[in-house]
Amino acid sequence: MTTTSSAAVISFLTLLSYLAYTVHSLGGSATTVSVTYGSNVTICAIVAGQPSQRIQCWRNGHVFDVFSNISFQSIAGGRDVFCGVRSGGSSLVCWNPMLIPKRLYHNEKVILSQLAIGDSQICAITNSSGSNVDCWRDREEFSVQNGQFRSISSGLGFTCGIAVNNTNNGIICFGTNSELASSIQSEFTNFRMLNVAVGGDHACGVNSTGFLICRGENDYGKIDVPNHSPFEFSTLALGLNHTCALRRLNNSVVCWGSVGNSNASNYPIYPVGVSFESIVAGPDFTCGLMTKNLSVICWGEGWNQNGSFPLGFELPLTRILPGPCVRSDYCKCGLYIESDSLCSGHGSICKPCDFNSSLSPESPGSISDKVPISSSSRPLKRGLLAFAIVGSVGAFAGICTIIYCLWNGVCFGNKKIYNSVQPTITGTTHNATQLSNSSPVSRSSTIRRQASRAFRRQRSGTSSKHADREEEFTFDVLALATDNFSHQNKIGSGSFGVVYKGKLLDGREVAIKRGETSQKAKKFQEKESAFDSELAFLSRLHHKHLVRLVGYCEEREEKLLVYEYMKNGALYDHLHDKKNVEKHSSFLNSWKMRIKISLDAARGIEYLHSYAVPPIIHRDIKSSNILLDSNWVARVSDFGLSLLSSECDSEHRLSKAAGTVGYIDPEYYGLNVVTAKSDVYGFGVVMLELLTGKRAIFKSDDDDSGTPISLVEYAVPLIISGELAKILDKRVGPPDVNEAEAVELMAYTAIHCVNMEGKERPTMNDIVANLERAASLCDDSHGSISSGQISITSE
């Protein structure tokens, strides 16, 4: 099919079309107004209040009837063609510009439901073996699209639809313009779509959370959806370079994009304060059926080119049906007002179902499915059901309140208090040590045992699986936030998946970790365990030096975690990524800043070891898991490999070691025994990275072509021999007098952290104390440092 500059698309899709759709009842799912363009603009509609639901058309100021003695249930138009599905769905008839009809389809058993026309491509859904799609071009059948569809919409050389069993959750597109069809389909891959409407080279639809998503070409801003609330829009109409939608609450219209040339305004003129039953688009204008009198008006730059038909001009058509007249024993969601008179006693007009009833459809054959139209019991039954539900919830809440009151002793003036928040340490090294060792043993032990039992119940139980977790997101919201998990938004990887930058609908910037879905990833990355572990830990940990968990998503095979976004990325990138070193790391090129980052991270790990209840072993401390926020505050991230530290046993024997090469504790790697000192070893490697600017495993030659060497093997002997200055990162420059003392203290702390035996390594409390001293030395103009001031103890 050849496309021209004047070619466009007509596409109309009621928001709830596929939800309300049944084979024999099309209430709300079909159009009763159509636009035909090309050689002549023709507006057609199905008239109301007549014995037959005939078609009436308007062209160049003249009104004429089409098949005045035959009833139609839906119509659609395209380039020099418009078609109608006869009442009952057994026949499809189309007319050319000379109004010569041709029957394209007739079958009394396999009936047609939804009809879509784009350019000269005509498609309809049948009920044969499900909901298959039959298509025609130039009024000749040319293909049958395999698969079962709930709804379809046709554009410029392609058709898109929502499949009944759509494994990719998005839309399926096909047609002669295969490149465009494939591109549009790929942009909706990870969205769970409720419907789709197609324009010239763009498509829009509402996802399962109620938000309108548009994809495709964006010349003239036609896919720039305005800010809106969930399920705000109920009907869509897409033209060549513009998009219009009706608001669900008041049926007012809003349009965006341009309906004319490049000099047109970004937002076309459209009726304000007018309620519409439906809207349908032409290439450069839109028409709507007004609620107040069921007449048709049109607007847009392409509509009034000769000045004869201004905005608000009502076409002189007979009163138009707001929906198809159907012959059925019931309407699931009620009737239109004056339904009987509008259909002249020949059927009824069903209201489209709202999402509240449609998203949880009743099973076929249920009692409510057999309620006749005239029954008045439906509202009463719904009211009684609502009353029963609210009453039950209230009673249950009351019982829970009494139990909680008795358990916590609040009813009798006694309240149990549980607190696992880290105390603020502001004193000297000596004071800090005292504070960490002076907590009452009995109270601490009690708190830990209670929290441990509660935590084990949370991990093992099914009913309370998400009891203590953060905000729950749908997959569609997170896909929308990351632009469908585009490569441009990829910012890293974690213990069980890839991390993307995203922006939520409320404007919050977040980092979204998406678990790998391949069988290989599931087998080797233990995605399920890592997801549950990280979610369980972060939902109960709150500290300024730990990355905060915002929420999670767990749908089907998808598992995602949502964190607050760390603007300045990972420490690893600033130290080692060649693309970022010169561009982003000037702020880190001071010894004071590097010591401060070490101290921040140490405080986060110290919280895990000493103040979290129960204590936690991270198991994957490395520079890529230390992130920097907008204020360059360091935070520890990625708890996918973390473990609870047993109160009774000081060691955990595991089947295999986990972590990252270069950071793994040799004792852990060789004996499969992990303790808190395993985290200390990894943190010692991080401090050596900050001191030297080298990776945990690097190549010995300057041209990176030599033999790989461990940073520990390289740095420790030189530090011990007093040659620290030889290995310091030259990008930072030589430390001044006070900084030299601080850097030396940090270096000696690091080499103690990477002792081969865990018992010879310091605790995180000691490390924090030393780094606090080092940080103060950077600002101190007096004093010196001796080996006696270094706080290194072993356990």
C-alpha positions, -999 to 999 in steps of 0.1 A, spaced: 0 0 0 13 34 -10 13 62 16 10 99 7 12 131 27 -26 133 27 -30 97 39 -41 94 75 -59 71 99 -92 68 115 -91 50 148 -116 49 176 -115 26 206 -137 28 237 -115 24 268 -135 -5 281 -141 -22 248 -125 -55 254 -135 -56 290 -172 -53 282 -169 -74 251 -189 -105 245 -197 -122 213 -234 -113 213 -234 -81 233 -213 -52 222 -225 -26 247 -200 2 246 -174 -16 225 -184 -4 190 -187 30 173 -219 45 159 -201 75 142 -174 72 115 -153 95 94 -143 89 58 -116 110 42 -96 111 9 -115 124 -21 -143 136 1 -148 140 38 -179 121 48 -194 118 84 -217 89 89 -237 78 120 -264 53 130 -296 71 137 -317 68 168 -354 64 174 -362 46 142 -376 11 135 -343 3 118 -309 15 129 -300 29 95 -269 48 85 -271 85 77 -242 105 62 -232 141 57 -209 153 29 -203 188 16 -233 202 35 -257 175 22 -274 147 43 -283 114 28 -294 79 40 -276 47 33 -296 14 32 -325 30 49 -343 -3 56 -313 -22 71 -301 -20 107 -264 -17 116 -248 -21 150 -214 -4 143 -196 15 116 -160 27 108 -143 47 81 -110 50 63 -95 65 32 -123 65 6 -141 37 23 -166 32 52 -181 -1 64 -209 -13 87 -215 -44 106 -251 -54 104 -271 -59 136 -264 -94 149 -228 -94 134 -235 -118 105 -225 -94 77 -200 -67 68 -209 -42 41 -185 -15 27 -190 15 4 -166 32 -20 -166 70 -26 -194 66 -51 -214 49 -24 -215 16 -43 -218 -11 -17 -201 -45 -15 -206 -72 10 -172 -84 22 -184 -110 47 -215 -130 56 -218 -159 80 -248 -166 102 -227 -188 126 -193 -171 127 -202 -135 135 -182 -103 136 -177 -81 166 -152 -53 166 -145 -35 134 -114 -13 127 -103 5 96 -70 22 90 -63 38 56 -78 12 33 -71 -18 56 -102 -33 72 -101 -58 101 -127 -74 123 -127 -99 151 -147 -131 147 -159 -156 172 -145 -186 152 -124 -208 175 -120 -179 199 -115 -143 187 -97 -144 154 -90 -115 132 -101 -113 95 -87 -85 73 -94 -70 39 -77 -44 17 -93 -26 -12 -124 -45 -2 -108 -78 -9 -98 -103 18 -61 -106 20 -51 -122 52 -62 -139 84 -41 -130 115 -36 -161 136 -44 -158 173 -72 -147 195 -77 -110 202 -98 -91 227 -96 -58 208 -80 -44 177 -73 -10 161 -60 -2 126 -35 24 115 -15 34 84 -7 0 69 -8 -19 102 -32 -32 128 -26 -37 165 -45 -57 190 -46 -71 226 -43 -109 225 -64 -131 247 -32 -150 259 -5 -124 253 27 -137 268 46 -104 264 19 -84 281 19 -57 255 2 -55 221 6 -75 189 9 -56 156 9 -68 120 2 -56 85 19 -45 52 40 -19 70 58 -46 89 87 -23 100 64 2 117 42 -26 131 73 -43 147 86 -10 161 53 -1 177 49 -36 192 84 -36 207 77 -3 225 48 -19 244 66 -52 251 66 -51 289 34 -32 295 2 -50 305 -22 -32 282 -60 -31 286 -66 -17 251 -49 -1 221 -58 27 197 -37 33 165 -29 65 146 -9 72 115 24 61 130 17 61 167 -4 41 191 -19 47 226 -35 25 252 -44 23 288 -23 -1 310 -35 -22 338 -29 6 363 -51 30 344 -24 52 329 -24 62 292 7 53 274 16 65 238 45 53 217 57 57 181 68 88 161 65 120 181 65 147 155 42 175 167 41 160 202 13 136 196 26 110 221 33 136 249 4 125 271 -6 152 296 -5 146 333 -34 125 344 -48 103 372 -53 65 369 -83 56 347 -89 93 339 -94 87 302 -122 65 289 -121 69 250 -93 75 226 -93 89 190 -60 91 171 -54 110 139 -23 115 118 -5 139 141 -28 144 171 -44 125 199 -77 131 217 -92 115 248 -124 117 268 -122 120 306 -141 92 323 -158 113 350 -174 140 329 -167 129 293 -150 162 284 -124 161 257 -87 169 257 -64 169 227 -26 172 222 -2 172 193 -9 191 161 -36 185 135 -22 207 108 13 216 96 45 223 115 34 259 121 4 248 141 2 252 178 12 223 199 -22 219 214 -51 222 189 -84 240 197 -110 216 211 -145 221 227 -143 230 264 -170 221 289 -188 198 264 -197 162 273 -194 136 246 -206 100 243 -179 91 218 -152 107 196 -136 96 164 -106 111 145 -100 121 109 -65 128 96 -64 164 109 -97 168 128 -119 151 153 -157 146 157 -177 139 187 -212 128 196 -225 153 222 -243 139 253 -268 168 256 -286 162 223 -269 133 206 -257 155 177 -223 155 161 -198 184 161 -162 184 147 -131 205 153 -95 209 143 -75 228 117 -84 203 89 -121 207 96 -127 243 89 -102 250 61 -128 269 40 -144 287 70 -178 273 64 -181 250 94 -167 266 125 -161 250 159 -194 242 175 -212 237 142 -237 208 146 -240 186 116 -276 184 104 -279 147 111 -309 130 128 -304 122 165 -276 96 167 -274 64 188 -249 66 217 -243 29 213 -254 -1 194 -289 -15 199 -285 -52 210 -310 -79 214 -302 -96 246 -318 -107 279 -295 -87 301 -270 -58 303 -242 -65 328 -236 -29 337 -270 -13 332 -288 6 305 -285 40 289 -312 65 298 -340 63 273 -326 31 259 -359 17 248 -370 48 229 -336 53 213 -338 18 199 -375 22 191 -383 -10 209 -359 -30 188 -332 -38 214 -314 -20 241 -283 1 246 -260 -13 272 -237 10 292 -200 2 290 -187 -15 322 -165 5 345 -131 -10 355 -143 -18 390 -166 -45 376 -147 -54 345 -113 -61 359 -128 -89 380 -154 -104 357 -179 -127 371 -176 -163 359 -199 -174 331 -231 -188 342 -231 -170 375 -264 -157 389 -256 -121 381 -250 -130 344 -286 -141 341 -303 -110 357 -327 -95 331 -325 -59 319 -356 -49 337 -345 -63 370 -341 -37 398 -325 -61 422 -289 -55 410 -283 -22 428 -299 -36 459 -277 -67 458 -246 -47 452 -255 -24 482 -261 -54 505 -229 -70 494 -209 -38 500 -226 -35 535 -216 -71 543 -180 -66 532 -176 -33 551 -192 -48 582 -169 -79 581 -138 -58 577 -149 -36 606 -155 -65 629 -122 -81 620 -103 -48 626 -120 -45 660 -109 -80 670 -73 -73 658 -73 -41 678 -83 -58 710 -57 -85 705 -30 -59 698 -41 -39 729 -38 -69 752 -5 -82 737 12 -48 741 -3 -39 774 -16 -6 761 -50 -13 776 -35 -14 811 -11 15 808 19 -8 800 35 -6 766 62 -28 753 89 -9 734 112 -24 708 140 -4 693 167 -14 669 178 21 658 215 28 659 225 52 687 242 84 677 279 83 683 294 117 688 322 111 713 358 102 710 372 68 701 372 58 737 336 69 743 325 51 711 340 19 723 323 23 757 290 28 741 292 -2 719 301 -25 748 279 -11 776 244 -21 764 224 -41 790 229 -77 780 196 -90 791 176 -63 772 197 -67 741 194 -105 742 156 -102 747 151 -78 718 173 -99 695 154 -131 703 120 -115 698 131 -99 665 147 -131 653 115 -151 659 94 -124 642 118 -123 612 118 -161 609 80 -161 608 80 -134 581 104 -154 559 86 -188 564 49 -178 564 28 -172 534 0 -151 547 24 -125 561 48 -126 533 47 -89 526 37 -77 561 67 -55 568 75 -45 532 75 -12 516 53 2 488 40 -23 463 42 -13 426 27 -29 395 50 -40 367 33 -15 343 42 15 366 78 5 367 80 -2 330 66 32 324 91 48 348 120 33 329 107 38 294 101 1 291 135 -8 306 153 9 278 191 4 274 195 42 279 182 39 314 204 10 324 228 21 352 243 -11 365 236 -46 378 230 -62 412 230 -96 429 200 -108 409 194 -85 380 199 -53 360 194 -18 376 176 9 357 171 46 364 134 55 366 110 83 373 77 75 390 45 92 381 47 114 412 81 127 401 104 106 424 136 95 408 143 58 417 166 30 408 148 -2 398 165 -36 399 148 -61 376 155 -98 381 167 -117 351 140 -139 337 160 -164 316 163 -200 327 201 -196 328 198 -166 352 174 -185 374 197 -214 377 229 -197 383 220 -164 401 195 -178 426 172 -149 417 143 -160 439 165 -163 470 183 -130 463 151 -111 458 135 -124 490 167 -118 509 171 -82 498 135 -74 503 133 -89 537 164 -71 549 159 -37 535 123 -35 545 134 -35 582 167 -16 579 168 22 581 201 40 583 215 71 566 244 50 552 223 22 537 204 26 504 167 30 513 142 6 498 112 24 483 91 -6 472 89 -38 452 70 -55 425 63 -92 423 41 -102 393 41 -136 376 78 -142 367 88 -106 373 106 -96 405 117 -60 409 130 -38 437 127 -1 438 153 20 457 159 57 462 181 70 433 217 76 441 226 105 418 264 102 419 264 64 412 288 38 424 322 44 440 337 19 416 328 40 386 344 71 400 376 52 407 379 28 378 356 36 349 377 54 323 347 72 309 338 87 343 372 92 360 379 126 343 343 137 339 328 130 373 354 122 399 371 156 405 350 158 437 367 126 449 402 138 442 409 149 477 421 127 505 396 142 529 368 132 506 380 97 502 384 92 539 349 106 544 335 81 520 353 53 538 338 65 571 303 67 556 305 31 543 320 18 575 292 33 596 267 15 573 284 -19 578 288 -12 615 251 -8 618 245 -41 601 270 -59 625 263 -42 658 229 -25 658 206 -44 634 184 -69 652 193 -96 644 228 -87 631 234 -90 594 264 -102 574 264 -84 540 287 -110 521 293 -88 491 311 -56 503 328 -40 473 332 -6 457 304 -12 432 280 -17 461 289 16 477 268 43 462 269 81 464 239 102 468 234 138 455 254 151 485 282 126 481 271 106 511 282 70 508 256 43 512 259 5 512 236 -13 488 227 -48 474 216 -72 501 209 -101 478 236 -123 494 231 -111 530 226 -135 559 214 -132 594 241 -136 620 232 -163 645 232 -152 682 243 -186 694 267 -195 667 295 -172 655 299 -190 622 277 -200 593 289 -230 572 276 -227 536 276 -251 507 297 -227 486 312 -192 489 294 -162 474 307 -128 466 331 -111 441 366 -122 432 391 -99 447 369 -91 477 361 -126 490 375 -135 524 402 -161 518 390 -179 550 355 -179 537 366 -190 502 387 -219 515 366 -232 544 331 -220 534 328 -203 567 314 -168 568 315 -144 597 312 -107 602 349 -106 596 342 -116 560 327 -82 555 357 -66 572 380 -82 546 359 -69 517 359 -34 532 396 -35 537 400 -41 499 377 -11 493 399 11 514 429 0 494 411 9 463 405 44 476 441 47 486 457 34 453 430 40 427 435 4 415 410 -23 410 407 -53 434 423 -74 406 444 -54 382 472 -60 357 507 -52 368 519 -33 337 508 2 329 494 -9 295 471 -34 313 486 -63 293 506 -79 322 497 -106 346 466 -101 369 476 -93 405 456 -90 437 455 -55 451 461 -70 486 492 -88 474 504 -55 458 496 -30 485 501 -47 518 539 -54 515 546 -18 504 526 -3 533 543 -25 558 577 -16 545 569 21 548 565 28 511 529 40 512 537 71 492 547 49 462 512 34 459 489 64 465 466 74 437 484 101 418 451 117 406 446 130 442 481 144 446 504 142 476 487 146 510 496 176 531 511 172 566 478 165 584 463 145 555 495 123 555 488 112 590 451 105 582 460 86 551 486 66 570 460 57 597 436 46 570 463 25 553 473 7 585 436 0 592 431 -14 557 460 -39 560 447 -52 593 413 -57 577 428 -80 550 446 -103 574 444 -139 562 427 -151 594 395 -135 605 404 -135 642 433 -111 634 410 -86 618 394 -56 636 357 -52 642 337 -26 624 335 -6 656 373 -3 656 374 6 620 348 34 624 367 47 654 400 49 634 383 65 604 366 91 626 401 99 639 415 101 604 387 124 593 393 147 622 430 148 614 423 162 580 409 194 596 433 194 626 462 217 624 479 202 655 488 168 669 505 138 654 497 102 651 515 72 666 509 35 665 493 37 699 464 57 686 454 31 661 424 11 675 430 -24 662 417 -53 683 410 -89 673 385 -114 684 
